[in-house]
């Protein structure tokens, strides 16, 4: 058995392993970056809820209007977090 063939086979196997590991690491980093959308959504919804509480404490008779805009705004903001979660799942489980 030629030693150069053995070394060549070992190098090829090591290259295959490195390529697979680097693809998985990139997918996990991308999924983490996609989930940073949830941090922005949490901050925005917290600010929105706080301002709605202030508005309701100043003017309680406007509860139906303020509550409607607050719920619709929260739903729209939450959709971006759901999109980030879907992208993260795609990167982790589908993109191989």
Chimera marker file (.cmm) of the C-alpha trace (Angstrom):
<marker_set name="trace">
<marker id="1" x="0.000" y="0.000" z="0.000" r="1" g="1" b="0" radius="0.5"/>
<marker id="2" x="1.360" y="3.363" z="-1.018" r="1" g="1" b="0" radius="0.5"/>
<marker id="3" x="1.661" y="5.892" z="1.824" r="1" g="1" b="0" radius="0.5"/>
<marker id="4" x="0.762" y="8.744" z="-0.507" r="1" g="1" b="0" radius="0.5"/>
<marker id="5" x="-2.579" y="7.138" z="-1.337" r="1" g="1" b="0" radius="0.5"/>
<marker id="6" x="-3.322" y="6.729" z="2.365" r="1" g="1" b="0" radius="0.5"/>
<marker id="7" x="-2.475" y="10.383" z="3.047" r="1" g="1" b="0" radius="0.5"/>
<marker id="8" x="-4.529" y="11.450" z="0.031" r="1" g="1" b="0" radius="0.5"/>
<marker id="9" x="-7.549" y="9.513" z="1.317" r="1" g="1" b="0" radius="0.5"/>
<marker id="10" x="-7.174" y="10.990" z="4.802" r="1" g="1" b="0" radius="0.5"/>
<marker id="11" x="-6.984" y="14.526" z="3.431" r="1" g="1" b="0" radius="0.5"/>
<marker id="12" x="-10.065" y="13.968" z="1.266" r="1" g="1" b="0" radius="0.5"/>
<marker id="13" x="-12.025" y="12.625" z="4.235" r="1" g="1" b="0" radius="0.5"/>
<marker id="14" x="-10.951" y="15.579" z="6.381" r="1" g="1" b="0" radius="0.5"/>
<marker id="15" x="-12.026" y="18.024" z="3.663" r="1" g="1" b="0" radius="0.5"/>
<marker id="16" x="-15.452" y="16.389" z="3.407" r="1" g="1" b="0" radius="0.5"/>
<marker id="17" x="-15.952" y="16.635" z="7.171" r="1" g="1" b="0" radius="0.5"/>
<marker id="18" x="-14.882" y="20.300" z="7.246" r="1" g="1" b="0" radius="0.5"/>
<marker id="19" x="-17.272" y="21.207" z="4.440" r="1" g="1" b="0" radius="0.5"/>
<marker id="20" x="-20.210" y="19.536" z="6.200" r="1" g="1" b="0" radius="0.5"/>
<marker id="21" x="-19.385" y="21.158" z="9.535" r="1" g="1" b="0" radius="0.5"/>
<marker id="22" x="-18.999" y="24.608" z="7.987" r="1" g="1" b="0" radius="0.5"/>
<marker id="23" x="-22.376" y="24.273" z="6.224" r="1" g="1" b="0" radius="0.5"/>
<marker id="24" x="-24.096" y="23.394" z="9.484" r="1" g="1" b="0" radius="0.5"/>
<marker id="25" x="-22.378" y="26.190" z="11.389" r="1" g="1" b="0" radius="0.5"/>
<marker id="26" x="-23.441" y="28.708" z="8.756" r="1" g="1" b="0" radius="0.5"/>
<marker id="27" x="-27.031" y="27.501" z="8.970" r="1" g="1" b="0" radius="0.5"/>
<marker id="28" x="-27.036" y="27.825" z="12.761" r="1" g="1" b="0" radius="0.5"/>
<marker id="29" x="-25.509" y="31.302" z="12.650" r="1" g="1" b="0" radius="0.5"/>
<marker id="30" x="-28.069" y="32.350" z="10.050" r="1" g="1" b="0" radius="0.5"/>
<marker id="31" x="-30.883" y="30.949" z="12.196" r="1" g="1" b="0" radius="0.5"/>
<marker id="32" x="-29.609" y="32.913" z="15.173" r="1" g="1" b="0" radius="0.5"/>
<marker id="33" x="-29.473" y="36.071" z="13.100" r="1" g="1" b="0" radius="0.5"/>
<marker id="34" x="-33.003" y="35.451" z="11.858" r="1" g="1" b="0" radius="0.5"/>
<marker id="35" x="-34.226" y="35.111" z="15.439" r="1" g="1" b="0" radius="0.5"/>
<marker id="36" x="-32.851" y="38.526" z="16.380" r="1" g="1" b="0" radius="0.5"/>
<marker id="37" x="-36.117" y="39.726" z="14.847" r="1" g="1" b="0" radius="0.5"/>
<marker id="38" x="-37.827" y="38.461" z="17.999" r="1" g="1" b="0" radius="0.5"/>
<marker id="39" x="-35.789" y="40.853" z="20.149" r="1" g="1" b="0" radius="0.5"/>
<marker id="40" x="-36.945" y="43.856" z="18.161" r="1" g="1" b="0" radius="0.5"/>
<marker id="41" x="-40.525" y="42.634" z="18.214" r="1" g="1" b="0" radius="0.5"/>
<marker id="42" x="-40.428" y="42.188" z="21.987" r="1" g="1" b="0" radius="0.5"/>
<marker id="43" x="-39.083" y="45.687" z="22.509" r="1" g="1" b="0" radius="0.5"/>
<marker id="44" x="-41.634" y="47.193" z="20.136" r="1" g="1" b="0" radius="0.5"/>
<marker id="45" x="-44.575" y="45.378" z="21.683" r="1" g="1" b="0" radius="0.5"/>
<marker id="46" x="-43.457" y="46.336" z="25.170" r="1" g="1" b="0" radius="0.5"/>
<marker id="47" x="-43.224" y="49.982" z="24.174" r="1" g="1" b="0" radius="0.5"/>
<marker id="48" x="-46.598" y="49.791" z="22.450" r="1" g="1" b="0" radius="0.5"/>
<marker id="49" x="-48.262" y="48.193" z="25.480" r="1" g="1" b="0" radius="0.5"/>
<marker id="50" x="-46.751" y="50.763" z="27.810" r="1" g="1" b="0" radius="0.5"/>
<marker id="51" x="-47.928" y="53.661" z="25.690" r="1" g="1" b="0" radius="0.5"/>
<marker id="52" x="-51.412" y="52.129" z="25.425" r="1" g="1" b="0" radius="0.5"/>
<marker id="53" x="-51.548" y="51.875" z="29.209" r="1" g="1" b="0" radius="0.5"/>
<marker id="54" x="-50.561" y="55.538" z="29.494" r="1" g="1" b="0" radius="0.5"/>
<marker id="55" x="-53.178" y="56.538" z="26.918" r="1" g="1" b="0" radius="0.5"/>
<marker id="56" x="-55.880" y="54.543" z="28.711" r="1" g="1" b="0" radius="0.5"/>
<marker id="57" x="-54.969" y="56.047" z="32.068" r="1" g="1" b="0" radius="0.5"/>
<marker id="58" x="-55.332" y="59.532" z="30.603" r="1" g="1" b="0" radius="0.5"/>
<marker id="59" x="-58.490" y="58.870" z="28.626" r="1" g="1" b="0" radius="0.5"/>
<marker id="60" x="-60.311" y="55.683" z="29.734" r="1" g="1" b="0" radius="0.5"/>
<marker id="61" x="-63.418" y="56.262" z="27.616" r="1" g="1" b="0" radius="0.5"/>
<marker id="62" x="-61.400" y="55.608" z="24.445" r="1" g="1" b="0" radius="0.5"/>
<marker id="63" x="-60.790" y="51.976" z="25.423" r="1" g="1" b="0" radius="0.5"/>
<marker id="64" x="-62.413" y="50.376" z="22.307" r="1" g="1" b="0" radius="0.5"/>
<marker id="65" x="-60.446" y="52.489" z="19.818" r="1" g="1" b="0" radius="0.5"/>
<marker id="66" x="-57.119" y="52.230" z="21.624" r="1" g="1" b="0" radius="0.5"/>
<marker id="67" x="-57.549" y="48.506" z="22.207" r="1" g="1" b="0" radius="0.5"/>
<marker id="68" x="-58.346" y="47.888" z="18.536" r="1" g="1" b="0" radius="0.5"/>
<marker id="69" x="-55.237" y="49.700" z="17.298" r="1" g="1" b="0" radius="0.5"/>
<marker id="70" x="-53.115" y="48.061" z="19.978" r="1" g="1" b="0" radius="0.5"/>
<marker id="71" x="-54.222" y="44.529" z="19.040" r="1" g="1" b="0" radius="0.5"/>
<marker id="72" x="-53.843" y="45.120" z="15.294" r="1" g="1" b="0" radius="0.5"/>
<marker id="73" x="-50.424" y="46.723" z="15.796" r="1" g="1" b="0" radius="0.5"/>
<marker id="74" x="-49.265" y="43.847" z="17.991" r="1" g="1" b="0" radius="0.5"/>
<marker id="75" x="-50.433" y="41.314" z="15.404" r="1" g="1" b="0" radius="0.5"/>
<marker id="76" x="-48.553" y="43.100" z="12.632" r="1" g="1" b="0" radius="0.5"/>
<marker id="77" x="-45.415" y="43.336" z="14.773" r="1" g="1" b="0" radius="0.5"/>
<marker id="78" x="-45.660" y="39.673" z="15.780" r="1" g="1" b="0" radius="0.5"/>
<marker id="79" x="-45.794" y="38.597" z="12.141" r="1" g="1" b="0" radius="0.5"/>
<marker id="80" x="-42.171" y="39.657" z="11.655" r="1" g="1" b="0" radius="0.5"/>
<marker id="81" x="-41.116" y="37.451" z="14.582" r="1" g="1" b="0" radius="0.5"/>
<marker id="82" x="-43.026" y="34.542" z="13.057" r="1" g="1" b="0" radius="0.5"/>
<marker id="83" x="-41.290" y="35.141" z="9.713" r="1" g="1" b="0" radius="0.5"/>
<marker id="84" x="-37.934" y="35.087" z="11.515" r="1" g="1" b="0" radius="0.5"/>
<marker id="85" x="-38.880" y="31.815" z="13.213" r="1" g="1" b="0" radius="0.5"/>
<marker id="86" x="-39.890" y="30.262" z="9.889" r="1" g="1" b="0" radius="0.5"/>
<marker id="87" x="-36.594" y="31.338" z="8.315" r="1" g="1" b="0" radius="0.5"/>
<marker id="88" x="-34.693" y="29.873" z="11.275" r="1" g="1" b="0" radius="0.5"/>
<marker id="89" x="-36.532" y="26.549" z="10.945" r="1" g="1" b="0" radius="0.5"/>
<marker id="90" x="-35.836" y="26.467" z="7.211" r="1" g="1" b="0" radius="0.5"/>
<marker id="91" x="-32.139" y="27.134" z="7.780" r="1" g="1" b="0" radius="0.5"/>
<marker id="92" x="-31.816" y="24.505" z="10.504" r="1" g="1" b="0" radius="0.5"/>
<marker id="93" x="-33.912" y="21.656" z="9.107" r="1" g="1" b="0" radius="0.5"/>
<marker id="94" x="-34.123" y="22.169" z="5.326" r="1" g="1" b="0" radius="0.5"/>
<marker id="95" x="-30.989" y="23.976" z="4.127" r="1" g="1" b="0" radius="0.5"/>
<marker id="96" x="-28.343" y="21.284" z="4.269" r="1" g="1" b="0" radius="0.5"/>
<link id1="1" id2="2" r="1" g="1" b="0" radius="0.2"/>
<link id1="2" id2="3" r="1" g="1" b="0" radius="0.2"/>
<link id1="3" id2="4" r="1" g="1" b="0" radius="0.2"/>
<link id1="4" id2="5" r="1" g="1" b="0" radius="0.2"/>
<link id1="5" id2="6" r="1" g="1" b="0" radius="0.2"/>
<link id1="6" id2="7" r="1" g="1" b="0" radius="0.2"/>
<link id1="7" id2="8" r="1" g="1" b="0" radius="0.2"/>
<link id1="8" id2="9" r="1" g="1" b="0" radius="0.2"/>
<link id1="9" id2="10" r="1" g="1" b="0" radius="0.2"/>
<link id1="10" id2="11" r="1" g="1" b="0" radius="0.2"/>
<link id1="11" id2="12" r="1" g="1" b="0" radius="0.2"/>
<link id1="12" id2="13" r="1" g="1" b="0" radius="0.2"/>
<link id1="13" id2="14" r="1" g="1" b="0" radius="0.2"/>
<link id1="14" id2="15" r="1" g="1" b="0" radius="0.2"/>
<link id1="15" id2="16" r="1" g="1" b="0" radius="0.2"/>
<link id1="16" id2="17" r="1" g="1" b="0" radius="0.2"/>
<link id1="17" id2="18" r="1" g="1" b="0" radius="0.2"/>
<link id1="18" id2="19" r="1" g="1" b="0" radius="0.2"/>
<link id1="19" id2="20" r="1" g="1" b="0" radius="0.2"/>
<link id1="20" id2="21" r="1" g="1" b="0" radius="0.2"/>
<link id1="21" id2="22" r="1" g="1" b="0" radius="0.2"/>
<link id1="22" id2="23" r="1" g="1" b="0" radius="0.2"/>
<link id1="23" id2="24" r="1" g="1" b="0" radius="0.2"/>
<link id1="24" id2="25" r="1" g="1" b="0" radius="0.2"/>
<link id1="25" id2="26" r="1" g="1" b="0" radius="0.2"/>
<link id1="26" id2="27" r="1" g="1" b="0" radius="0.2"/>
<link id1="27" id2="28" r="1" g="1" b="0" radius="0.2"/>
<link id1="28" id2="29" r="1" g="1" b="0" radius="0.2"/>
<link id1="29" id2="30" r="1" g="1" b="0" radius="0.2"/>
<link id1="30" id2="31" r="1" g="1" b="0" radius="0.2"/>
<link id1="31" id2="32" r="1" g="1" b="0" radius="0.2"/>
<link id1="32" id2="33" r="1" g="1" b="0" radius="0.2"/>
<link id1="33" id2="34" r="1" g="1" b="0" radius="0.2"/>
<link id1="34" id2="35" r="1" g="1" b="0" radius="0.2"/>
<link id1="35" id2="36" r="1" g="1" b="0" radius="0.2"/>
<link id1="36" id2="37" r="1" g="1" b="0" radius="0.2"/>
<link id1="37" id2="38" r="1" g="1" b="0" radius="0.2"/>
<link id1="38" id2="39" r="1" g="1" b="0" radius="0.2"/>
<link id1="39" id2="40" r="1" g="1" b="0" radius="0.2"/>
<link id1="40" id2="41" r="1" g="1" b="0" radius="0.2"/>
<link id1="41" id2="42" r="1" g="1" b="0" radius="0.2"/>
<link id1="42" id2="43" r="1" g="1" b="0" radius="0.2"/>
<link id1="43" id2="44" r="1" g="1" b="0" radius="0.2"/>
<link id1="44" id2="45" r="1" g="1" b="0" radius="0.2"/>
<link id1="45" id2="46" r="1" g="1" b="0" radius="0.2"/>
<link id1="46" id2="47" r="1" g="1" b="0" radius="0.2"/>
<link id1="47" id2="48" r="1" g="1" b="0" radius="0.2"/>
<link id1="48" id2="49" r="1" g="1" b="0" radius="0.2"/>
<link id1="49" id2="50" r="1" g="1" b="0" radius="0.2"/>
<link id1="50" id2="51" r="1" g="1" b="0" radius="0.2"/>
<link id1="51" id2="52" r="1" g="1" b="0" radius="0.2"/>
<link id1="52" id2="53" r="1" g="1" b="0" radius="0.2"/>
<link id1="53" id2="54" r="1" g="1" b="0" radius="0.2"/>
<link id1="54" id2="55" r="1" g="1" b="0" radius="0.2"/>
<link id1="55" id2="56" r="1" g="1" b="0" radius="0.2"/>
<link id1="56" id2="57" r="1" g="1" b="0" radius="0.2"/>
<link id1="57" id2="58" r="1" g="1" b="0" radius="0.2"/>
<link id1="58" id2="59" r="1" g="1" b="0" radius="0.2"/>
<link id1="59" id2="60" r="1" g="1" b="0" radius="0.2"/>
<link id1="60" id2="61" r="1" g="1" b="0" radius="0.2"/>
<link id1="61" id2="62" r="1" g="1" b="0" radius="0.2"/>
<link id1="62" id2="63" r="1" g="1" b="0" radius="0.2"/>
<link id1="63" id2="64" r="1" g="1" b="0" radius="0.2"/>
<link id1="64" id2="65" r="1" g="1" b="0" radius="0.2"/>
<link id1="65" id2="66" r="1" g="1" b="0" radius="0.2"/>
<link id1="66" id2="67" r="1" g="1" b="0" radius="0.2"/>
<link id1="67" id2="68" r="1" g="1" b="0" radius="0.2"/>
<link id1="68" id2="69" r="1" g="1" b="0" radius="0.2"/>
<link id1="69" id2="70" r="1" g="1" b="0" radius="0.2"/>
<link id1="70" id2="71" r="1" g="1" b="0" radius="0.2"/>
<link id1="71" id2="72" r="1" g="1" b="0" radius="0.2"/>
<link id1="72" id2="73" r="1" g="1" b="0" radius="0.2"/>
<link id1="73" id2="74" r="1" g="1" b="0" radius="0.2"/>
<link id1="74" id2="75" r="1" g="1" b="0" radius="0.2"/>
<link id1="75" id2="76" r="1" g="1" b="0" radius="0.2"/>
<link id1="76" id2="77" r="1" g="1" b="0" radius="0.2"/>
<link id1="77" id2="78" r="1" g="1" b="0" radius="0.2"/>
<link id1="78" id2="79" r="1" g="1" b="0" radius="0.2"/>
<link id1="79" id2="80" r="1" g="1" b="0" radius="0.2"/>
<link id1="80" id2="81" r="1" g="1" b="0" radius="0.2"/>
<link id1="81" id2="82" r="1" g="1" b="0" radius="0.2"/>
<link id1="82" id2="83" r="1" g="1" b="0" radius="0.2"/>
<link id1="83" id2="84" r="1" g="1" b="0" radius="0.2"/>
<link id1="84" id2="85" r="1" g="1" b="0" radius="0.2"/>
<link id1="85" id2="86" r="1" g="1" b="0" radius="0.2"/>
<link id1="86" id2="87" r="1" g="1" b="0" radius="0.2"/>
<link id1="87" id2="88" r="1" g="1" b="0" radius="0.2"/>
<link id1="88" id2="89" r="1" g="1" b="0" radius="0.2"/>
<link id1="89" id2="90" r="1" g="1" b="0" radius="0.2"/>
<link id1="90" id2="91" r="1" g="1" b="0" radius="0.2"/>
<link id1="91" id2="92" r="1" g="1" b="0" radius="0.2"/>
<link id1="92" id2="93" r="1" g="1" b="0" radius="0.2"/>
<link id1="93" id2="94" r="1" g="1" b="0" radius="0.2"/>
<link id1="94" id2="95" r="1" g="1" b="0" radius="0.2"/>
<link id1="95" id2="96" r="1" g="1" b="0" radius="0.2"/>
</marker_set>
